[in-house]
Amino acid sequence: MHVVSSANHSRKYGGITKTMNILAGNWKMNLGPEQGAVLARALTEVAPSLNKTELWIAPPFLTVASVAEVTTGTPLRVGVQNIHWEESGAFTGEISTSMARESGCSFAIVGHSERRHVFGEDDNMIRSRALAALSGELTTIFCIGETLESREAGETFRILEEQLKGILPEVSDSARHLVFAYEPVWAIGTGKVASIKEIEEAHGAITELWKSHHPTLDCPPILYGGSVNPDNFEGIIALPNVSGGLVGGASLSEEKFRKLAEISEAS
Ligand code: 13P
């Protein structure tokens, strides 16, 4: 995975370049249109010099347009933090894949821990979102991860399997547009990063689950997320089964995100 290659900064569907690390910033409910454009513009200065790292950012919906405006024509990819499975209709608070694409987005995050645990989205709903995103030509970051309670009960791998089993049989044709993110719930926003061993094991388990459904297809890239910062990323990105990071808090700081990109480049 960590091979230097010439960058293929395609914004098009299917633009995942498997030799590149993905550093994806999930801005969550931070940065309005003005502040978001300022940070995105600063990142456009960073992205072109990167040889093995793609920078992706997912602003809040209302910030997407101003971010897309300053990033158009640059290697930065812009995405949404969630997506609905219908194209239009009476779904208050939701947006569709065609709206996301029209606004300049090329990827969607689906199944984020906060959607699951704060907003009560279940595996069925998340499955529908993911399949719609994939068929709507958005690269899909499919998030999974266990709670502390599940980990302590020794149920981590059962939970990962449970979260994946709805989509694994459905995605062979669209596999090249899929990215997994392993984000243990207890590591998100807590400053408590998973250990190298825990990350390696979880990513290994995801790879095995993938292979059991798709023995002849490469497993999609797997990002790690949960309290990633410049002090802990070096060991994480060095793991052969880690293809990048899904970053919350540290992605709101130009300096920290730039440092993470530098660490990825040096990996
Ligand atoms: P933090 O990096 O703030 O822990 O958030 C991780 C995350 O949820 C990214 O999607």
Residues whose N, C-alpha, C, O or C-beta is under 5 A from the ligand:
A	BS01	13P	N26 A187 I188 G189 T190 G225 G226 S227 V228 L246 V247 G248 G249 A250
